[in-house]
């Protein structure tokens, strides 16, 4: 299924964090905080200003961003957990971060 956000909304995939502390202690899922960092999956066309003119979004698909702890609405699309949030909920773009390469199992 393909999902396209409307207006100034964006779809974000949370970045998975390490499940181990630097000392080697494994943190169970129930004790972990959800990461506040994610990758933009999809971006809407932008919000409309007071004159009805479209304002282009500042983020694009593939950007890594930081967002507030309680930002967005969690949804499940094709079995994948994603967040839908307004662009204004994003605090900033992390420059120079590349998509992590997937390791073979």
Beta strands, then each sheet from edge to edge (+ up, - down):
strand 1: 9-14
strand 2: 37-43
strand 3: 47-48
strand 4: 54-55
strand 5: 64-67
strand 6: 73-77
strand 7: 80-86
strand 8: 90-94
sheet 1: 6+ 7- 1+ 2- 5+ 8-
sheet 2: 3+ 4-
end
